[in-house]
Amino acid sequence: MAKKQISKEFNLQAMRKLFLEYIERGKVKSDIILPPDTVKIDNLNRKETLHRLYKLVDDVLEKIYKSGRPSIELPSRSGTNIIWDEENDLLLLGTQIVEKQFHTLTSVADITRLMRVLEVVNELLNEDIHATKREVFYTDVNLFLEQKNSDKSIEDVASMLYTTRNSTHVVAAPKGTCVGRLRIRDKSDIIDLEGLGSGGWTISPMLDNIDIIESDAEFILVIEKDAAMMRLAEARFWRKYPCILLTAQGVGNVAVRMFLKRLSKELTLPVFALVDADPYGMYIYSVYLRGSKRLSYESPFLATPNIKLLGLLTRDLDKYKIPQEVRIPMTAQDIKRSKELLQEGYVLKNKEWADDIRLSLKLKIKAEIQSLSAHGFQFLTDEYLPEKLTTGDWIG
């Protein structure tokens, strides 16, 4: 099969012009004004978080002295309290409040776990150190029993302090990597991400120690698959096409999403997502775009509403003549997930996105980013990405 001839010239001026049009139409916002029926969460420094923690404990003690029946109130994180803010295109937490009581037998385990996590957070903040969620679980395995219980308590503590989880100094294990035209400071160490070879910099979960110094990048590219990241890193893609590459090897954890948000905001750069053309890839894109339901209270600090879906799109498969033998039939679960996506208001609002999902359902096929290598291993770096970026062939 003859390859489609595509210009390999990457027109940065054309891409800048296209992105400026989005800015002029108000599609990119640096400041988010939350609606009144949602919870406001603050990204606090260590002393501010300690102050809120002490106030919370003082309030509990006061209730003990007054009534002997203390309780803690915190925002409900149930599905019924998650709101899609159409104006900001974010999933946010509503104002419903739940009460955790200390004086019922059924609440004993839950409250004890909550108090243990508060104790751990107090220790971390006072000593100005960080711990992973796994380490918190191992502070009292007999109490937590399973890590999902300690994880829930960690999220409860962050939400009842009305702050981000990173502000409590409880962090996720390092997962994502970043490479390209960027210099950062990690405490006293200066790190040039352009000179780290193919491996890149492992994104630190301790983002309160990280400062963004400078970048001459023109855009940020978020990549779902580690294999695609390796292909771009080996090609030193950022040298010919000035950019920052970032991957979380799947769904971005808190550190990866928060770091991406900071890059986008502080550097004022366009952000693009390269994911598989399947329901899971669409979900990953949606999490970067407007946040997740589980961490909806942190969406203003984790979501990047200006991120564009560059590919892989279902409509790209015919456009770039991707062979049938590398296209994958959808499973029943894939079809179910795609139909569920089409029930979400934020998907239906974006006609191009909804149409591409409908096309995948019509054809009942999906494809991975690696399917592009059917035209050669350099097709992704030399032809597909340059043409997509230059022509503005993205969704968002």
The 8 nearest C-alpha neighbors of each residue, nearest first, counted from 0:
[[1, 2, 322, 320, 374, 3, 321, 373],
 [0, 2, 3, 4, 374, 320, 319, 321],
 [3, 1, 4, 0, 374, 320, 319, 5],
 [2, 4, 5, 1, 319, 320, 318, 374],
 [5, 3, 2, 6, 382, 1, 7, 319],
 [4, 6, 382, 3, 7, 386, 383, 2],
 [7, 5, 8, 4, 386, 382, 9, 385],
 [6, 8, 382, 381, 9, 5, 385, 386],
 [9, 7, 6, 10, 385, 386, 389, 382],
 [8, 10, 385, 11, 389, 7, 386, 240],
 [9, 11, 13, 12, 389, 8, 14, 385],
 [12, 10, 14, 13, 9, 15, 389, 217],
 [11, 13, 15, 14, 10, 16, 389, 17],
 [14, 12, 16, 10, 11, 15, 389, 17],
 [13, 15, 11, 17, 389, 16, 12, 18],
 [16, 14, 12, 18, 17, 13, 19, 11],
 [17, 15, 13, 19, 14, 18, 12, 20],
 [18, 16, 14, 20, 15, 19, 13, 391],
 [17, 19, 15, 21, 20, 16, 14, 22],
 [20, 18, 22, 16, 21, 17, 15, 23],
 [19, 21, 23, 17, 18, 22, 24, 16],
 [22, 20, 24, 18, 26, 19, 23, 25],
 [21, 23, 19, 25, 27, 24, 20, 26],
 [24, 22, 20, 25, 21, 19, 26, 27],
 [23, 25, 21, 22, 26, 20, 27, 19],
 [26, 24, 22, 23, 27, 21, 28, 20],
 [25, 27, 21, 22, 24, 28, 305, 23],
 [28, 26, 22, 305, 25, 21, 29, 304],
 [29, 27, 30, 26, 25, 31, 305, 22],
 [28, 30, 264, 27, 31, 267, 265, 263],
 [31, 29, 28, 32, 264, 27, 299, 33],
 [32, 30, 33, 29, 28, 87, 299, 34],
 [31, 33, 34, 30, 87, 35, 86, 299],
 [32, 34, 31, 35, 37, 39, 87, 84],
 [33, 35, 36, 37, 32, 84, 38, 86],
 [36, 34, 37, 33, 38, 94, 39, 93],
 [35, 37, 34, 94, 93, 38, 33, 92],
 [38, 36, 93, 94, 92, 35, 34, 91],
 [37, 39, 94, 92, 93, 40, 296, 36],
 [38, 40, 37, 41, 161, 33, 296, 162],
 [39, 41, 161, 162, 38, 296, 297, 163],
 [42, 40, 162, 43, 161, 163, 39, 297],
 [41, 43, 163, 162, 166, 40, 44, 300],
 [44, 42, 166, 47, 41, 48, 162, 45],
 [43, 45, 47, 46, 48, 166, 42, 207],
 [44, 46, 48, 47, 124, 49, 43, 166],
 [47, 45, 49, 48, 44, 50, 124, 43],
 [46, 48, 50, 44, 49, 45, 43, 51],
 [49, 47, 51, 45, 50, 46, 43, 52],
 [50, 48, 52, 46, 47, 51, 53, 45],
 [49, 51, 47, 53, 48, 52, 46, 54],
 [52, 50, 54, 48, 49, 53, 55, 160],
 [51, 53, 49, 55, 54, 50, 48, 56],
 [54, 52, 56, 50, 55, 51, 57, 49],
 [55, 53, 57, 51, 52, 56, 58, 50],
 [54, 56, 52, 58, 53, 57, 51, 59],
 [57, 55, 59, 53, 58, 54, 60, 52],
 [56, 58, 54, 60, 59, 55, 53, 61],
 [57, 59, 61, 55, 56, 60, 54, 62],
 [58, 60, 56, 62, 61, 57, 69, 63],
 [61, 59, 63, 57, 62, 58, 56, 64],
 [60, 62, 58, 64, 63, 59, 57, 65],
 [63, 61, 69, 65, 59, 60, 64, 66],
 [64, 62, 67, 60, 69, 61, 65, 66],
 [65, 63, 61, 62, 66, 67, 60, 68],
 [64, 66, 62, 63, 61, 67, 68, 60],
 [67, 65, 68, 63, 62, 64, 69, 61],
 [66, 68, 63, 64, 69, 65, 62, 102],
 [69, 67, 66, 63, 102, 62, 70, 101],
 [70, 68, 62, 63, 59, 101, 67, 100],
 [69, 71, 100, 99, 101, 98, 72, 59],
 [72, 70, 99, 98, 100, 73, 69, 59],
 [71, 73, 98, 97, 99, 96, 70, 159],
 [72, 74, 159, 96, 97, 75, 158, 98],
 [75, 73, 96, 95, 97, 76, 94, 158],
 [74, 76, 96, 97, 95, 77, 73, 80],
 [75, 77, 80, 74, 78, 92, 81, 293],
 [78, 76, 79, 80, 75, 81, 293, 292],
 [77, 79, 81, 80, 76, 292, 293, 82],
 [78, 80, 77, 81, 82, 76, 93, 75],
 [81, 79, 93, 78, 77, 92, 76, 95],
 [82, 80, 92, 78, 79, 91, 93, 90],
 [83, 81, 91, 90, 92, 84, 93, 80],
 [82, 84, 90, 89, 85, 91, 88, 81],
 [83, 85, 89, 88, 86, 87, 82, 90],
 [84, 86, 88, 87, 83, 89, 345, 344],
 [87, 85, 84, 88, 89, 34, 83, 33],
 [86, 88, 89, 85, 84, 31, 304, 33],
 [89, 87, 85, 84, 86, 289, 304, 83],
 [90, 88, 289, 84, 87, 83, 91, 290],
 [89, 91, 83, 295, 82, 289, 290, 84],
 [92, 90, 295, 82, 296, 81, 89, 83],
 [91, 93, 81, 296, 295, 37, 38, 80],
 [94, 92, 37, 80, 38, 81, 95, 36],
 [93, 95, 37, 38, 36, 96, 74, 92],
 [96, 94, 75, 93, 74, 80, 97, 92],
 [95, 97, 74, 75, 73, 94, 72, 98],
 [98, 96, 75, 73, 72, 74, 99, 95],
 [99, 97, 72, 71, 100, 70, 73, 96],
 [100, 98, 71, 70, 72, 97, 101, 110],
 [101, 99, 70, 102, 98, 69, 71, 106],
 [100, 102, 70, 69, 103, 106, 110, 107],
 [101, 103, 100, 68, 104, 106, 69, 107],
 [104, 102, 106, 105, 101, 107, 100, 68],
 [105, 103, 107, 106, 102, 108, 101, 100],
 [104, 106, 103, 107, 108, 109, 102, 101],
 [105, 107, 109, 104, 103, 108, 110, 101],
 [106, 108, 110, 104, 109, 105, 111, 101],
 [109, 107, 111, 110, 106, 112, 105, 142],
 [110, 108, 106, 112, 111, 107, 113, 152],
 [109, 111, 113, 107, 112, 108, 106, 114],
 [112, 110, 114, 108, 113, 109, 107, 115],
 [113, 111, 115, 109, 110, 114, 108, 116],
 [112, 114, 110, 116, 152, 111, 115, 109],
 [113, 115, 117, 111, 116, 112, 110, 118],
 [114, 116, 118, 112, 117, 113, 111, 119],
 [115, 117, 119, 113, 118, 114, 120, 112],
 [118, 116, 114, 120, 115, 119, 121, 113],
 [117, 119, 115, 121, 116, 120, 114, 122],
 [120, 118, 116, 122, 121, 117, 123, 115],
 [121, 119, 123, 117, 122, 118, 167, 124],
 [120, 122, 118, 124, 119, 123, 125, 117],
 [121, 123, 119, 125, 120, 124, 126, 118],
 [124, 122, 120, 128, 126, 121, 125, 127],
 [123, 125, 127, 121, 126, 122, 45, 120],
 [126, 124, 122, 127, 123, 121, 49, 128],
 [125, 127, 123, 124, 128, 122, 121, 129],
 [128, 126, 124, 125, 123, 129, 45, 168],
 [127, 129, 123, 126, 124, 168, 130, 125],
 [130, 128, 168, 169, 123, 170, 131, 127],
 [131, 129, 169, 134, 170, 168, 132, 135],
 [130, 132, 170, 134, 133, 171, 169, 172],
 [131, 133, 135, 134, 171, 170, 169, 136],
 [132, 134, 136, 131, 135, 137, 146, 130],
 [135, 133, 137, 131, 136, 132, 130, 138],
 [134, 136, 132, 138, 137, 133, 131, 130],
 [135, 137, 133, 134, 138, 149, 146, 140],
 [136, 138, 134, 140, 139, 135, 133, 143],
 [137, 139, 135, 136, 140, 134, 119, 115],
 [140, 138, 137, 142, 141, 136, 143, 135],
 [139, 141, 137, 143, 144, 142, 136, 138],
 [142, 140, 144, 139, 143, 145, 137, 138],
 [141, 143, 140, 139, 144, 112, 108, 111],
 [142, 144, 140, 145, 148, 149, 141, 139],
 [145, 143, 141, 140, 142, 146, 148, 139],
 [146, 144, 147, 143, 148, 149, 140, 136],
 [145, 147, 149, 148, 136, 150, 143, 144],
 [146, 148, 150, 145, 149, 151, 143, 152],
 [149, 147, 151, 146, 150, 145, 143, 152],
 [148, 150, 152, 146, 151, 147, 136, 143],
 [151, 149, 147, 153, 148, 152, 146, 154],
 [152, 150, 148, 154, 149, 153, 147, 155],
 [151, 153, 155, 149, 113, 154, 150, 156],
 [154, 152, 150, 156, 151, 155, 149, 116],
 [153, 155, 157, 151, 152, 156, 158, 150],
 [156, 154, 152, 158, 153, 157, 159, 151],
 [157, 155, 153, 159, 154, 158, 152, 160],
 [156, 158, 154, 164, 160, 162, 155, 159],
 [157, 159, 161, 155, 160, 156, 162, 154],
 [158, 160, 73, 161, 156, 157, 155, 74],
 [161, 159, 157, 158, 162, 156, 51, 52],
 [162, 160, 158, 40, 159, 157, 41, 39],
 [161, 163, 41, 40, 157, 160, 42, 158],
 [164, 162, 166, 165, 42, 157, 297, 41],
 [163, 165, 157, 166, 167, 169, 162, 154],
 [164, 166, 168, 167, 163, 169, 170, 205],
 [167, 165, 164, 163, 168, 43, 42, 44],
 [166, 168, 165, 164, 169, 120, 157, 48],
 [169, 167, 129, 165, 166, 170, 123, 130],
 [170, 168, 130, 167, 131, 165, 129, 132],
 [171, 169, 131, 204, 165, 168, 130, 132],
 [170, 172, 131, 132, 204, 173, 253, 254],
 [171, 173, 131, 174, 170, 204, 132, 133],
 [174, 172, 204, 203, 202, 171, 175, 201],
 [173, 175, 247, 172, 202, 176, 201, 252],
 [174, 176, 247, 246, 202, 201, 255, 173],
 [177, 175, 201, 202, 200, 246, 245, 199],
 [176, 178, 245, 200, 199, 244, 201, 202],
 [179, 177, 199, 192, 244, 243, 193, 200],
 [178, 180, 243, 193, 192, 237, 181, 244],
 [181, 179, 216, 193, 243, 214, 242, 215],
 [180, 182, 214, 192, 179, 213, 191, 193],
 [183, 181, 191, 213, 212, 190, 192, 214],
 [182, 184, 211, 212, 190, 210, 189, 185],
 [185, 183, 189, 210, 188, 209, 186, 190],
 [184, 186, 209, 188, 208, 187, 189, 210],
 [185, 187, 208, 188, 184, 209, 210, 189],
 [188, 186, 185, 184, 189, 208, 209, 190],
 [187, 189, 185, 184, 186, 190, 183, 209],
 [190, 188, 184, 183, 185, 187, 191, 182],
 [191, 189, 183, 182, 184, 192, 188, 185],
 [192, 190, 182, 193, 194, 181, 183, 189],
 [191, 193, 178, 179, 194, 181, 195, 182],
 [194, 192, 179, 180, 191, 195, 178, 181],
 [193, 195, 192, 196, 191, 179, 199, 178],
 [196, 194, 199, 192, 193, 198, 197, 200],
 [195, 197, 198, 194, 199, 193, 232, 233],
 [196, 198, 232, 233, 199, 195, 229, 235],
 [199, 197, 196, 195, 200, 232, 178, 176],
 [198, 200, 178, 195, 177, 197, 176, 196],
 [201, 199, 177, 176, 202, 178, 192, 198],
 [200, 202, 176, 175, 203, 177, 199, 173],
 [203, 201, 176, 175, 200, 173, 204, 177],
 [202, 204, 205, 173, 201, 206, 254, 209],
 [203, 205, 254, 206, 170, 173, 171, 202],
 [206, 204, 203, 207, 208, 170, 129, 209],
 [205, 207, 209, 208, 204, 203, 254, 258],
 [206, 208, 205, 209, 210, 165, 44, 166],
 [207, 209, 206, 186, 185, 205, 210, 184],
 [210, 208, 185, 206, 207, 184, 186, 211],
 [211, 209, 184, 183, 212, 185, 208, 186],
 [210, 212, 183, 213, 184, 182, 209, 262],
 [213, 211, 183, 182, 210, 184, 214, 181],
 [214, 212, 182, 181, 211, 215, 183, 266],
 [213, 215, 181, 216, 180, 182, 212, 266],
 [214, 216, 180, 217, 213, 241, 181, 242],
 [217, 215, 242, 241, 180, 214, 218, 243],
 [216, 218, 242, 241, 268, 215, 219, 269],
 [219, 217, 242, 269, 268, 216, 270, 243],
 [220, 218, 270, 243, 242, 244, 271, 269],
 [219, 221, 271, 244, 272, 270, 243, 245],
 [222, 220, 272, 245, 246, 271, 273, 244],
 [221, 223, 273, 246, 224, 272, 245, 274],
 [224, 222, 274, 249, 248, 246, 273, 247],
 [223, 225, 248, 226, 227, 222, 228, 249],
 [224, 226, 228, 248, 227, 229, 223, 246],
 [225, 227, 229, 224, 228, 230, 369, 248],
 [228, 226, 230, 229, 224, 225, 231, 222],
 [227, 229, 225, 231, 226, 230, 232, 222],
 [230, 228, 232, 226, 227, 231, 233, 225],
 [229, 231, 227, 233, 228, 232, 234, 226],
 [232, 230, 234, 228, 236, 229, 233, 235],
 [233, 231, 235, 229, 197, 234, 230, 228],
 [232, 234, 230, 235, 231, 197, 229, 236],
 [233, 235, 231, 236, 232, 230, 380, 229],
 [236, 234, 232, 233, 237, 238, 231, 239],
 [235, 237, 234, 231, 238, 239, 240, 232],
 [238, 236, 241, 240, 242, 179, 235, 239],
 [239, 237, 236, 240, 241, 235, 179, 242],
 [240, 238, 237, 236, 241, 235, 9, 242],
 [239, 241, 237, 238, 236, 242, 9, 217],
 [242, 240, 237, 216, 217, 238, 239, 180],
 [243, 241, 216, 218, 237, 217, 219, 180],
 [242, 244, 179, 219, 180, 178, 220, 216],
 [245, 243, 220, 178, 177, 179, 219, 221],
 [244, 246, 177, 221, 176, 222, 220, 243],
 [247, 245, 222, 175, 176, 248, 221, 223],
 [246, 248, 175, 251, 249, 174, 250, 255],
 [249, 247, 224, 225, 223, 246, 175, 250],
 [250, 248, 223, 247, 251, 224, 283, 246],
 [251, 249, 283, 247, 252, 248, 223, 286],
 [250, 252, 247, 255, 256, 249, 253, 287],
 [251, 253, 255, 254, 256, 250, 247, 171],
 [252, 254, 256, 255, 257, 251, 301, 171],
 [255, 253, 204, 257, 256, 252, 258, 203],
 [256, 254, 258, 252, 251, 257, 253, 175],
 [257, 255, 259, 301, 253, 258, 254, 251],
 [256, 258, 301, 260, 254, 259, 255, 253],
 [257, 259, 261, 255, 260, 256, 254, 262],
 [260, 258, 262, 256, 261, 257, 263, 255],
 [259, 261, 257, 263, 258, 303, 262, 301],
 [262, 260, 258, 264, 259, 263, 265, 257],
 [263, 261, 259, 265, 260, 264, 266, 258],
 [262, 264, 260, 267, 268, 261, 266, 265],
 [263, 265, 261, 267, 262, 266, 260, 29],
 [266, 264, 262, 267, 261, 263, 211, 268],
 [265, 267, 268, 263, 262, 264, 214, 261],
 [268, 266, 264, 263, 265, 269, 262, 29],
 [267, 269, 218, 263, 266, 270, 217, 219],
 [268, 270, 218, 219, 271, 18, 267, 306],
 [271, 269, 219, 306, 218, 220, 307, 268],
 [270, 272, 307, 220, 306, 309, 308, 221],
 [271, 273, 221, 308, 309, 220, 222, 307],
 [272, 274, 222, 310, 309, 221, 311, 223],
 [275, 273, 223, 280, 311, 310, 222, 272],
 [274, 276, 367, 280, 368, 311, 277, 366],
 [275, 277, 311, 366, 312, 365, 313, 367],
 [276, 278, 365, 280, 275, 279, 281, 366],
 [279, 277, 281, 280, 337, 333, 336, 282],
 [278, 280, 282, 281, 277, 283, 275, 276],
 [281, 279, 275, 274, 283, 277, 282, 278],
 [280, 282, 278, 284, 279, 283, 285, 277],
 [283, 281, 279, 285, 284, 280, 278, 286],
 [284, 282, 280, 286, 250, 285, 281, 279],
 [283, 285, 281, 287, 282, 286, 288, 280],
 [284, 286, 288, 282, 283, 287, 289, 281],
 [287, 285, 290, 291, 283, 288, 284, 289],
 [288, 286, 284, 302, 285, 303, 290, 289],
 [287, 289, 304, 285, 303, 286, 302, 306],
 [290, 288, 89, 302, 286, 90, 304, 285],
 [291, 289, 286, 302, 298, 90, 287, 288],
 [292, 290, 286, 293, 294, 295, 90, 289],
 [291, 293, 295, 294, 90, 81, 290, 78],
 [292, 294, 291, 295, 76, 296, 77, 78],
 [295, 293, 296, 291, 292, 297, 298, 290],
 [294, 296, 91, 292, 298, 297, 92, 90],
 [295, 297, 92, 294, 91, 298, 40, 38],
 [298, 296, 295, 300, 294, 299, 163, 301],
 [297, 299, 301, 290, 295, 302, 300, 296],
 [300, 298, 297, 301, 302, 31, 89, 296],
 [301, 299, 298, 297, 257, 302, 260, 42],
 [302, 300, 257, 298, 256, 299, 260, 297],
 [303, 301, 290, 289, 298, 287, 288, 299],
 [302, 304, 288, 260, 305, 306, 287, 289],
 [305, 303, 288, 306, 289, 302, 88, 89],
 [304, 306, 27, 303, 307, 270, 26, 288],
 [307, 305, 270, 271, 304, 303, 288, 272],
 [308, 306, 395, 271, 394, 309, 272, 270],
 [309, 307, 394, 272, 393, 310, 271, 395],
 [310, 308, 393, 272, 273, 271, 307, 394],
 [311, 309, 312, 273, 308, 274, 272, 393],
 [310, 312, 276, 275, 274, 368, 273, 309],
 [313, 311, 310, 315, 314, 276, 355, 316],
 [312, 314, 315, 316, 276, 355, 359, 311],
 [313, 315, 312, 316, 317, 355, 318, 358],
 [316, 314, 318, 312, 313, 317, 319, 311],
 [315, 317, 321, 314, 318, 319, 313, 320],
 [316, 318, 320, 319, 315, 321, 314, 313],
 [317, 319, 315, 320, 316, 314, 321, 3],
 [320, 318, 317, 316, 321, 315, 3, 383],
 [319, 321, 317, 318, 316, 322, 3, 315],
 [320, 322, 316, 319, 317, 323, 371, 370],
 [323, 321, 324, 325, 320, 326, 373, 316],
 [324, 322, 326, 325, 321, 327, 320, 316],
 [323, 325, 322, 326, 327, 321, 370, 373],
 [326, 324, 323, 370, 322, 327, 366, 321],
 [325, 327, 366, 323, 324, 365, 364, 328],
 [326, 328, 365, 364, 366, 325, 329, 324],
 [329, 327, 364, 363, 365, 330, 326, 366],
 [330, 328, 364, 363, 333, 365, 327, 334],
 [329, 331, 333, 332, 334, 328, 363, 335],
 [330, 332, 334, 333, 335, 329, 336, 363],
 [331, 333, 335, 330, 334, 336, 329, 337],
 [334, 332, 330, 336, 335, 331, 329, 337],
 [335, 333, 337, 331, 332, 336, 338, 330],
 [334, 336, 332, 338, 333, 337, 331, 339],
 [337, 335, 339, 333, 338, 334, 332, 278],
 [336, 338, 340, 334, 339, 335, 278, 333],
 [339, 337, 341, 335, 340, 336, 334, 342],
 [338, 340, 336, 342, 341, 337, 335, 343],
 [341, 339, 337, 342, 338, 343, 336, 346],
 [340, 342, 338, 339, 343, 346, 347, 337],
 [341, 343, 339, 340, 344, 338, 347, 346],
 [344, 342, 340, 346, 341, 345, 347, 339],
 [345, 343, 347, 346, 348, 342, 341, 83],
 [344, 346, 348, 343, 347, 349, 88, 85],
 [347, 345, 348, 349, 344, 343, 353, 341],
 [348, 346, 344, 349, 345, 353, 350, 341],
 [347, 349, 345, 346, 350, 344, 353, 352],
 [350, 348, 347, 346, 352, 351, 353, 345],
 [351, 349, 353, 352, 354, 348, 347, 346],
 [352, 350, 354, 353, 349, 355, 394, 395],
 [351, 353, 355, 354, 349, 350, 394, 356],
 [352, 354, 350, 356, 355, 351, 347, 346],
 [355, 353, 357, 351, 352, 356, 350, 358],
 [354, 356, 358, 352, 357, 353, 313, 351],
 [355, 357, 359, 353, 358, 354, 360, 352],
 [358, 356, 354, 360, 355, 359, 361, 353],
 [357, 359, 361, 355, 356, 360, 354, 362],
 [358, 360, 356, 362, 357, 361, 363, 364],
 [361, 359, 363, 357, 358, 362, 356, 334],
 [360, 362, 358, 359, 363, 357, 364, 356],
 [361, 363, 359, 364, 360, 358, 365, 357],
 [364, 362, 360, 329, 359, 361, 328, 365],
 [365, 363, 328, 329, 362, 327, 359, 326],
 [366, 364, 277, 327, 276, 326, 329, 328],
 [367, 365, 326, 276, 327, 275, 370, 277],
 [366, 368, 275, 369, 370, 276, 365, 311],
 [367, 369, 275, 370, 371, 311, 274, 366],
 [368, 370, 371, 367, 372, 227, 226, 373],
 [371, 369, 372, 368, 367, 325, 373, 366],
 [372, 370, 369, 373, 368, 374, 379, 378],
 [371, 373, 375, 376, 374, 370, 369, 378],
 [372, 374, 371, 375, 370, 321, 322, 376],
 [375, 373, 372, 378, 371, 2, 376, 321],
 [376, 374, 372, 378, 377, 373, 371, 379],
 [375, 377, 372, 378, 379, 374, 373, 371],
 [378, 376, 380, 375, 379, 381, 372, 382],
 [377, 379, 382, 381, 375, 376, 380, 383],
 [380, 378, 383, 377, 381, 384, 382, 371],
 [379, 381, 377, 378, 384, 382, 231, 383],
 [382, 380, 378, 377, 379, 7, 383, 385],
 [381, 383, 378, 385, 7, 384, 379, 380],
 [382, 384, 379, 386, 385, 378, 387, 381],
 [383, 385, 387, 386, 382, 380, 379, 388],
 [386, 384, 9, 388, 382, 387, 383, 389],
 [387, 385, 389, 384, 388, 383, 390, 382],
 [388, 386, 392, 384, 390, 385, 389, 391],
 [389, 387, 385, 391, 386, 390, 384, 14],
 [388, 390, 386, 14, 10, 387, 391, 13],
 [389, 391, 392, 387, 388, 386, 14, 13],
 [392, 390, 388, 393, 389, 387, 17, 14],
 [393, 391, 387, 390, 388, 309, 394, 389],
 [392, 394, 309, 308, 391, 307, 395, 387],
 [395, 393, 308, 307, 352, 309, 351, 392],
 [394, 307, 308, 393, 306, 349, 305, 352]]
